[in-house]
Amino acid sequence: MAFIDKAVTRWNEERQRKKGLLEWMKSGKVKFGTWSPGAGSVDTTPADIERYTRKIAELDALIARHPEGK
């Protein structure tokens, strides 16, 4: 059980970190991007918002499957 407790704690911490970044991205306080030699700076924020939303849902599912670790 100790492993599950530690894993759930880690998943919760990761979820909170990703949720905070997601809120910043949605508010426009932070943007993510990449540099492309042909196009210059490319804003990847919309794709990152989708990715972070998906990852948070995955973490929620993991956490929900292990309520004993809460």
CYANA upper distance limits for C-alpha pairs under 8 A (distance plus 0.5 A):
  1 MET  CA      5 ASP  CA      6.74
  1 MET  CA     69 GLY  CA      8.25
  2 ALA  CA      6 LYS  CA      6.71
  3 PHE  CA      7 ALA  CA      6.55
  4 ILE  CA      8 VAL  CA      6.48
  4 ILE  CA     66 HIS  CA      7.99
  4 ILE  CA     68 GLU  CA      8.42
  4 ILE  CA     69 GLY  CA      6.20
  5 ASP  CA      9 THR  CA      6.65
  5 ASP  CA     68 GLU  CA      7.95
  5 ASP  CA     69 GLY  CA      4.71
  5 ASP  CA     70 LYS  CA      7.44
  6 LYS  CA     10 ARG  CA      6.65
  6 LYS  CA     69 GLY  CA      8.07
  7 ALA  CA     11 TRP  CA      6.59
  7 ALA  CA     69 GLY  CA      8.31
  8 VAL  CA     12 ASN  CA      6.56
  8 VAL  CA     62 LEU  CA      8.48
  8 VAL  CA     63 ILE  CA      6.54
  8 VAL  CA     66 HIS  CA      7.84
  8 VAL  CA     69 GLY  CA      6.02
  8 VAL  CA     70 LYS  CA      7.20
  9 THR  CA     13 GLU  CA      6.74
  9 THR  CA     69 GLY  CA      7.91
  9 THR  CA     70 LYS  CA      7.87
 10 ARG  CA     14 GLU  CA      6.63
 11 TRP  CA     15 ARG  CA      6.50
 11 TRP  CA     59 LEU  CA      6.71
 11 TRP  CA     62 LEU  CA      8.38
 11 TRP  CA     63 ILE  CA      7.52
 12 ASN  CA     16 GLN  CA      6.71
 12 ASN  CA     59 LEU  CA      8.16
 12 ASN  CA     63 ILE  CA      8.00
 13 GLU  CA     17 ARG  CA      6.78
 14 GLU  CA     18 LYS  CA      6.64
 15 ARG  CA     19 LYS  CA      6.44
 15 ARG  CA     56 ILE  CA      6.27
 15 ARG  CA     59 LEU  CA      6.91
 15 ARG  CA     60 ASP  CA      8.29
 16 GLN  CA     20 GLY  CA      6.62
 17 ARG  CA     21 LEU  CA      6.90
 18 LYS  CA     22 LEU  CA      6.50
 18 LYS  CA     52 TYR  CA      6.93
 18 LYS  CA     56 ILE  CA      7.40
 19 LYS  CA     23 GLU  CA      6.67
 19 LYS  CA     52 TYR  CA      8.21
 19 LYS  CA     56 ILE  CA      7.61
 20 GLY  CA     24 TRP  CA      6.89
 21 LEU  CA     25 MET  CA      6.69
 22 LEU  CA     26 LYS  CA      6.63
 22 LEU  CA     49 ILE  CA      6.72
 22 LEU  CA     52 TYR  CA      6.96
 22 LEU  CA     53 THR  CA      7.94
 23 GLU  CA     27 SER  CA      6.61
 24 TRP  CA     28 GLY  CA      6.69
 24 TRP  CA     29 LYS  CA      5.69
 24 TRP  CA     30 VAL  CA      6.18
 25 MET  CA     29 LYS  CA      6.64
 25 MET  CA     30 VAL  CA      5.68
 25 MET  CA     31 LYS  CA      6.45
 25 MET  CA     45 THR  CA      7.36
 25 MET  CA     49 ILE  CA      7.40
 26 LYS  CA     49 ILE  CA      7.88
 31 LYS  CA     43 ASP  CA      7.65
 31 LYS  CA     44 THR  CA      8.16
 31 LYS  CA     45 THR  CA      6.05
 32 PHE  CA     43 ASP  CA      6.55
 32 PHE  CA     44 THR  CA      5.97
 32 PHE  CA     45 THR  CA      5.50
 32 PHE  CA     48 ASP  CA      7.94
 33 GLY  CA     41 SER  CA      7.23
 33 GLY  CA     42 VAL  CA      5.85
 33 GLY  CA     43 ASP  CA      4.79
 33 GLY  CA     44 THR  CA      5.18
 33 GLY  CA     45 THR  CA      7.13
 34 THR  CA     41 SER  CA      6.37
 34 THR  CA     42 VAL  CA      5.78
 34 THR  CA     43 ASP  CA      7.16
 34 THR  CA     44 THR  CA      7.42
 35 TRP  CA     39 ALA  CA      8.11
 35 TRP  CA     40 GLY  CA      5.91
 35 TRP  CA     41 SER  CA      5.11
 35 TRP  CA     42 VAL  CA      6.47
 36 SER  CA     40 GLY  CA      5.40
 36 SER  CA     41 SER  CA      6.74
 36 SER  CA     42 VAL  CA      7.35
 44 THR  CA     48 ASP  CA      6.61
 45 THR  CA     49 ILE  CA      6.51
 46 PRO  CA     50 GLU  CA      6.96
 47 ALA  CA     51 ARG  CA      6.68
 48 ASP  CA     52 TYR  CA      6.47
 49 ILE  CA     53 THR  CA      6.56
 50 GLU  CA     54 ARG  CA      6.69
 51 ARG  CA     55 LYS  CA      6.66
 52 TYR  CA     56 ILE  CA      6.58
 53 THR  CA     57 ALA  CA      6.83
 54 ARG  CA     58 GLU  CA      6.81
 55 LYS  CA     59 LEU  CA      6.73
 56 ILE  CA     60 ASP  CA      6.59
 57 ALA  CA     61 ALA  CA      6.73
 58 GLU  CA     62 LEU  CA      6.85
 59 LEU  CA     63 ILE  CA      6.59
 60 ASP  CA     64 ALA  CA      6.53
 61 ALA  CA     65 ARG  CA      6.80
 62 LEU  CA     66 HIS  CA      7.22
 63 ILE  CA     67 PRO  CA      7.11
 63 ILE  CA     69 GLY  CA      8.47
 66 HIS  CA     70 LYS  CA      8.14
